[in-house]
Amino acid sequence: MAKTPRKERVSKYPFEVVAQHIRAKHPGCPDFAIEYIADEVASREWKGAKLGRTVGIVMQSTLRHLMTEYETLLLHGVERETARQRVQPQIQAMLQAWEKQSPQT
């Protein structure tokens, strides 16, 4: 039996595995965000994507849509790619902050 290439394999990641990954890679990520992102990743089937990539995709999307003015820019007629470019520095700043240990721990 031939092995299915990675890009064609479908993966489903358990919530707790995803949450542990986020805590390890982004120790400054708030608990509410860990819960939300882990739930989003765990609720989908991922074709050809490793855990780190799936978390990255969902984190970027979550931050873009929920924690920046991206949606407002789109509503005001800004082209999608331009809106993404405008909010990307904010997203990068949040991700960098999350990569550091939270001050309360």
C-alpha positions in Angstrom: 0.0 0.0 0.0 1.5 3.4 -1.1 1.9 6.1 1.5 -0.2 9.2 1.0 1.9 12.3 0.4 1.8 14.9 3.2 0.1 17.5 0.9 -2.8 15.1 0.4 -3.2 13.9 4.0 -6.0 15.2 6.0 -5.2 15.9 9.7 -7.5 16.7 12.6 -5.8 18.1 15.7 -7.3 17.6 19.2 -8.1 20.7 21.1 -5.7 20.0 24.0 -2.8 19.3 21.7 -3.4 22.6 19.9 -3.8 24.5 23.2 -0.5 23.0 24.5 1.3 24.0 21.3 0.0 27.6 21.5 1.1 27.8 25.2 4.6 26.5 24.3 5.1 28.7 21.3 3.2 31.8 22.4 3.5 31.9 26.3 2.1 35.5 26.3 -1.1 34.6 24.5 -4.1 35.3 26.7 -6.2 32.4 27.8 -9.3 33.6 25.9 -7.3 33.7 22.7 -5.8 30.2 23.3 -9.3 28.8 23.8 -10.7 30.5 20.7 -7.8 29.6 18.4 -7.5 26.0 19.7 -11.2 25.5 19.1 -11.0 26.9 15.6 -8.0 24.6 14.7 -9.6 21.5 16.3 -12.9 22.0 14.6 -11.5 21.7 11.1 -9.8 19.1 8.9 -6.5 20.3 7.5 -5.2 19.0 4.2 -1.4 18.7 4.2 -0.8 21.1 7.0 1.3 20.5 10.1 0.1 21.7 13.5 2.3 24.8 13.6 1.1 25.9 10.2 -2.5 25.4 11.1 -2.1 27.4 14.3 -0.3 30.2 12.3 -3.1 30.4 9.8 -5.8 30.6 12.4 -3.9 33.1 14.6 -3.3 35.4 11.6 -6.9 35.2 10.5 -8.3 35.7 14.0 -6.1 38.7 14.7 -6.8 40.2 11.3 -10.6 39.9 11.5 -11.2 40.4 15.2 -8.4 42.6 16.6 -7.7 45.1 13.8 -9.6 47.5 11.6 -9.4 45.1 8.6 -13.2 44.6 8.3 -13.8 48.3 8.6 -11.3 48.9 5.8 -13.0 46.4 3.6 -16.4 48.0 4.3 -15.0 51.4 3.2 -13.9 50.0 -0.1 -10.2 49.3 0.5 -9.0 46.4 -1.6 -8.4 43.2 0.3 -4.7 43.0 -0.3 -4.2 46.6 0.6 -6.2 46.1 3.8 -4.1 43.1 4.7 -0.9 45.1 4.2 -2.2 47.9 6.4 -3.1 45.7 9.3 -0.1 43.3 9.1 2.2 45.4 11.3 -0.4 45.3 14.1 -0.7 41.5 13.7 3.1 41.1 13.8 3.3 43.3 16.9 0.6 41.2 18.7 2.3 37.9 17.7 5.7 39.2 18.9 4.2 40.2 22.2 2.6 36.7 22.5 5.9 35.0 21.9 7.2 36.5 25.1 6.4 35.2 28.6 3.4 36.9 30.1 4.4 39.3 32.9 1.8 37.9 35.3 3.3 34.4 35.3 
